[in-house]
Amino acid sequence: MTACLSTAELLQLSPDKLLETHTVAEAGVVSQQLAREVDRKREELRVMVGERYRDLIEAADTIQNMKLCSSSVIQSVTGMQQSCTSLQHRSHMQTVSSMHAKDLAPSSANTPYLGVAAAIKLLTAVPERIWAAMEAGQFSQGAQLFLLAQHVHTGLQADAGGQVTADKTAQWFPVIARQWATIQQLQSTLLTSCQAKLSAEQLSQQTAVDSCTAIMLLKNCTVEQIFQELLSCRSSSLSSVLLSGRTDSARPAICSTVSCIMASVQAVHHVFMQGSIMESLGSITSSSAPPTLDLLGCSTLGPIARHLPSPVMQFRPNLKGKLQAMEREKLVEGMVKWLEDVGDKAMEEAKALLQYVVTVEGLIGVREGLYQMLGVAMDKWSKVVKKTLGKEVCLWDTMYRQLVTDRVVEIMRQRVREVVGNTRLEVNRVCENWDQLQGEVFVWSETTSDLSNIWGKGKTEKGGLKMKCWGWNTFIQELCG
């Protein structure tokens, strides 16, 4: 009987060799030992899998507990933010209520109701005036009217005095909530319209100032933030121009690109370099500016307007922090970086467009189009770009001169290859038939093209008559012609 084999020996055991070196009984013993070892390994595997499964369940429970804990933390932080917002809102309402009670002490029991009625009438009149301002392209006026309506709605959530509480006002006049929901939607409409104007291919300076002013009032952002937003809108505008230019020929597409870049630089110069944005905001937010209520006019509200509280009557939009102009170095740095980014895109697109121009005359047309566009306001452009970018920049030299030159060289190289190839073929054809051509007798025959080749074109090239006088046959004339 063979001795018990170890696990390593069982793994290395060969069945054929086992039957050759052991008897049947000994092979049976080895088989039983192998079966016991398999059962033992199977049991170890079950134990190991069970332990790992238990660890996996514990890890899953831990992850679930972490998820619940993080959700609880997020909810707590959100609750703290809402509480802070509520406290700020309540403080503002208390301020409005105290000023209302101080400035308009109720002279009768109906005074609080008249004040609420005047505020409601203002809320109902504001949406139409905002739409009218947007249709007229006066987005800053629309933004001011929205902020006025927001201020009035905040005042209606405070106690009006005379036992007219905010809860009673909301219960008695549900039109307030419906009207405010309508006015709130106008904020996103105003912002979208302003961004669309700033993203237009042709951007006028006045439109740029008005749109930037409206965005600053609605978003309550700084001058640096509105500068970055303007550059972002102009980048989107240029991308749209480049995309639409793919369906057009090279000349109008490239001219549209240059026009968009020039409009962008001029808009930034007018809005920020010349301080137009600061003047526009100052005329709206300064203490000497007329109240926003004047935009509605006396005829809109009628006699009931006198019952509005003093905070509403004297309301003017304000911005967070002190209004400060952006440093010129930051403006120049931002514009240089922006021009580099859009310049790379414009050059890449122009290079692709010029591949479809197959003649030198077409490239001359592209150059002439750029010359005409850049030459119309060359003096003004030189002053604007020097102040905005801190250096002289010629868009033709910077972006397009080398591209057009490379394309001209490429076209000329292709034409020369074609001419040389055709000439080589013609010469080979004449050389192959040279013996036959030498044996032919030249016969003079007059044609209408004998003189036109010389006098018709006004050139001194070798014409048909001259070559006939030299006795050249038709094959040589075709080769030289």
Secondary structure in CASP SS format (residue, H / E / C, confidence):
PFRMAT SS
TARGET T0000
AUTHOR 0000-0000-0000
METHOD secondary structure of the structure
MODEL  1
M C 1.00
T C 1.00
A C 1.00
C C 1.00
L C 1.00
S C 1.00
T H 1.00
A H 1.00
E H 1.00
L H 1.00
L H 1.00
Q C 1.00
L C 1.00
S C 1.00
P H 1.00
D H 1.00
K H 1.00
L H 1.00
L H 1.00
E H 1.00
T H 1.00
H C 1.00
T C 1.00
V H 1.00
A H 1.00
E H 1.00
A H 1.00
G H 1.00
V H 1.00
V H 1.00
S H 1.00
Q H 1.00
Q H 1.00
L H 1.00
A H 1.00
R H 1.00
E H 1.00
V H 1.00
D H 1.00
R H 1.00
K H 1.00
R H 1.00
E H 1.00
E H 1.00
L H 1.00
R H 1.00
V H 1.00
M H 1.00
V H 1.00
G H 1.00
E H 1.00
R H 1.00
Y H 1.00
R H 1.00
D H 1.00
L H 1.00
I H 1.00
E H 1.00
A H 1.00
A H 1.00
D H 1.00
T H 1.00
I H 1.00
Q H 1.00
N H 1.00
M H 1.00
K H 1.00
L H 1.00
C H 1.00
S H 1.00
S H 1.00
S H 1.00
V H 1.00
I H 1.00
Q H 1.00
S H 1.00
V H 1.00
T H 1.00
G H 1.00
M H 1.00
Q H 1.00
Q H 1.00
S H 1.00
C H 1.00
T H 1.00
S H 1.00
L H 1.00
Q H 1.00
H H 1.00
R H 1.00
S H 1.00
H H 1.00
M H 1.00
Q H 1.00
T H 1.00
V H 1.00
S H 1.00
S H 1.00
M H 1.00
H H 1.00
A H 1.00
K H 1.00
D H 1.00
L C 1.00
A C 1.00
P C 1.00
S C 1.00
S C 1.00
A C 1.00
N C 1.00
T H 1.00
P H 1.00
Y H 1.00
L H 1.00
G H 1.00
V H 1.00
A H 1.00
A H 1.00
A H 1.00
I H 1.00
K H 1.00
L H 1.00
L H 1.00
T H 1.00
A H 1.00
V H 1.00
P H 1.00
E H 1.00
R H 1.00
I H 1.00
W H 1.00
A H 1.00
A H 1.00
M H 1.00
E H 1.00
A C 1.00
G C 1.00
Q C 1.00
F H 1.00
S H 1.00
Q H 1.00
G H 1.00
A H 1.00
Q H 1.00
L H 1.00
F H 1.00
L H 1.00
L H 1.00
A H 1.00
Q H 1.00
H H 1.00
V H 1.00
H H 1.00
T H 1.00
G H 1.00
L H 1.00
Q C 1.00
A C 1.00
D C 1.00
A C 1.00
G E 1.00
G C 1.00
Q C 1.00
V E 1.00
T C 1.00
A H 1.00
D H 1.00
K H 1.00
T H 1.00
A H 1.00
Q H 1.00
W H 1.00
F C 1.00
P C 1.00
V H 1.00
I H 1.00
A H 1.00
R H 1.00
Q H 1.00
W H 1.00
A H 1.00
T H 1.00
I H 1.00
Q H 1.00
Q H 1.00
L H 1.00
Q H 1.00
S H 1.00
T H 1.00
L H 1.00
L H 1.00
T H 1.00
S H 1.00
C H 1.00
Q H 1.00
A H 1.00
K H 1.00
L H 1.00
S C 1.00
A C 1.00
E C 1.00
Q C 1.00
L C 1.00
S C 1.00
Q H 1.00
Q H 1.00
T H 1.00
A H 1.00
V H 1.00
D H 1.00
S H 1.00
C H 1.00
T H 1.00
A H 1.00
I H 1.00
M H 1.00
L H 1.00
L H 1.00
K H 1.00
N C 1.00
C C 1.00
T C 1.00
V H 1.00
E H 1.00
Q H 1.00
I H 1.00
F H 1.00
Q H 1.00
E H 1.00
L H 1.00
L H 1.00
S H 1.00
C H 1.00
R H 1.00
S H 1.00
S H 1.00
S H 1.00
L H 1.00
S H 1.00
S H 1.00
V H 1.00
L H 1.00
L H 1.00
S H 1.00
G H 1.00
R H 1.00
T H 1.00
D C 1.00
S C 1.00
A H 1.00
R H 1.00
P H 1.00
A H 1.00
I H 1.00
C H 1.00
S H 1.00
T H 1.00
V H 1.00
S H 1.00
C H 1.00
I H 1.00
M H 1.00
A H 1.00
S H 1.00
V H 1.00
Q H 1.00
A H 1.00
V H 1.00
H H 1.00
H H 1.00
V H 1.00
F H 1.00
M H 1.00
Q C 1.00
G C 1.00
S H 1.00
I H 1.00
M H 1.00
E H 1.00
S H 1.00
L H 1.00
G H 1.00
S H 1.00
I H 1.00
T H 1.00
S C 1.00
S C 1.00
S C 1.00
A C 1.00
P C 1.00
P C 1.00
T H 1.00
L H 1.00
D H 1.00
L H 1.00
L C 1.00
G C 1.00
C H 1.00
S H 1.00
T H 1.00
L H 1.00
G H 1.00
P H 1.00
I H 1.00
A H 1.00
R H 1.00
H H 1.00
L C 1.00
P C 1.00
S H 1.00
P H 1.00
V H 1.00
M H 1.00
Q C 1.00
F C 1.00
R C 1.00
P C 1.00
N C 1.00
L C 1.00
K C 1.00
G C 1.00
K C 1.00
L C 1.00
Q C 1.00
A C 1.00
M C 1.00
E C 1.00
R H 1.00
E H 1.00
K H 1.00
L H 1.00
V H 1.00
E H 1.00
G H 1.00
M H 1.00
V H 1.00
K H 1.00
W H 1.00
L H 1.00
E H 1.00
D H 1.00
V H 1.00
G H 1.00
D H 1.00
K H 1.00
A H 1.00
M H 1.00
E H 1.00
E H 1.00
A H 1.00
K H 1.00
A H 1.00
L H 1.00
L H 1.00
Q C 1.00
Y C 1.00
V C 1.00
V C 1.00
T C 1.00
V H 1.00
E H 1.00
G H 1.00
L H 1.00
I H 1.00
G H 1.00
V H 1.00
R H 1.00
E H 1.00
G H 1.00
L H 1.00
Y H 1.00
Q H 1.00
M H 1.00
L H 1.00
G H 1.00
V H 1.00
A C 1.00
M H 1.00
D H 1.00
K H 1.00
W H 1.00
S H 1.00
K H 1.00
V H 1.00
V H 1.00
K H 1.00
K H 1.00
T H 1.00
L H 1.00
G C 1.00
K C 1.00
E C 1.00
V C 1.00
C C 1.00
L H 1.00
W H 1.00
D H 1.00
T H 1.00
M H 1.00
Y H 1.00
R H 1.00
Q H 1.00
L H 1.00
V H 1.00
T H 1.00
D H 1.00
R H 1.00
V H 1.00
V H 1.00
E H 1.00
I H 1.00
M H 1.00
R H 1.00
Q H 1.00
R H 1.00
V H 1.00
R H 1.00
E H 1.00
V H 1.00
V H 1.00
G H 1.00
N H 1.00
T H 1.00
R H 1.00
L H 1.00
E H 1.00
V H 1.00
N H 1.00
R H 1.00
V H 1.00
C H 1.00
E H 1.00
N C 1.00
W H 1.00
D H 1.00
Q H 1.00
L H 1.00
Q H 1.00
G H 1.00
E C 1.00
V C 1.00
F C 1.00
V C 1.00
W C 1.00
S C 1.00
E C 1.00
T C 1.00
T C 1.00
S H 1.00
D H 1.00
L H 1.00
S H 1.00
N H 1.00
I H 1.00
W H 1.00
G H 1.00
K C 1.00
G C 1.00
K C 1.00
T C 1.00
E C 1.00
K C 1.00
G C 1.00
G H 1.00
L H 1.00
K H 1.00
M H 1.00
K H 1.00
C H 1.00
W C 1.00
G C 1.00
W C 1.00
N C 1.00
T H 1.00
F H 1.00
I H 1.00
Q H 1.00
E H 1.00
L H 1.00
C H 1.00
G C 1.00
END
